[in-house]
Amino acid sequence: MERSTTQRIGDIEGMVTSFTRHLRAENKAPQTITAYTYAPLQLAEFLQQRGMPTDVANIKREHVEAFLEDLLTRRSAATANNRYRGLVAFFTWLEEEGEVPSSPMARMKPPSIPQQPVPVPSSSDIQAILKGCAGNGFEDRRDTAIIRLFADSGIRLAELAGLQLDGEDGPDVDLDSGLVRVLGKGRRFRTASFGSRTAKALDRYQRSRAQHPDADAPWLWLGRRGRMTSSGIRQMIWRRSQEAGVPRLHPHSFRHFFSDQFLKAGGQESDLMALNGWSSSEMVRRYAASNRASRARDAHKKFAPGDRL
């Protein structure tokens, strides 16, 4: 529900309402709208609590810096970095609209994020989870297909949850070609690939899905009560991890697994960018940081110069 239109014009909370309409008109993804609008609302709460100005024309650089500094004492650097990017988008829009003469964030630098390689799940952990799904029941077939598609294609949680059997341009999954079409960040479509075992798992699931009471629904993934949401998929992964006795995996862990396996097999970073839907090589470097030393040791074993002497 939108905030009341009686909010004082120029106040940061009132301007967020207009900013939200702007983002919708730009056809931004719901996740992007949430991230971009949450940051200024959180800033407004901080300013109000400390008696600082909340009128956008009176917000200065020191007010924003105080907010980010406080945030860094309570939350991670990554969270502060996300809020920074949301505020940049908000104040840039305000400047473009003529609501402020210039952004108070001009020449500000984002909070740095320490390089911390993300743990990559092992093949044995994923195999253990798949072993726990080895059945002919509907949920076993569905969960096997989800886990295999995650690990085999590297697609994001929201992308997987949004797959349809009957979209405007036909089904999003082509079992014979081993291709899946997803709507990624920036609302851009791209195509990812998967192998024959994943195709087999998807085929087995779709045969069971045809008997589901909601089989006519356009969404690929179904739960007991209709469409399976991102939250439902996340909870399923957590539950399956616990049942398999492995560290609790998150859906995004499979994206790191996919990227690591691709690079370990000698895949090119430019190809990984295309497959993962990245527009910046920075993401490749961030993902490649995980298991870099392990991949280097494996590469050394392949040619072992000392063994040729």
Helices and strands as residue ranges (DSSP letters): H 12-25, H 30-49, G 56-58, H 61-74, H 77-96, H 123-132, H 138-153, H 157-161, E 173-174, E 179-183, G 185-187, E 189-193, H 196-209, E 222-223, E 226-227, H 230-244, H 251-264, H 269-276, H 281-288, H 292-303, G 305-308
